């Protein structure tokens, strides 16, 4: 059985190649649940929120 080479992002619901997800050894498939683009957006929002809280 060949390995699954795609995954659906939990945030944008788009099916993408596994190389579009960050590696995460704690996950069963060793990739984050959200894609790199969505993760970047989340990180930027978190950074903006933390900056405004200070």
Order of alpha helices (4+ residues) and beta strands (2+ residues): beta-beta-beta-beta-alpha
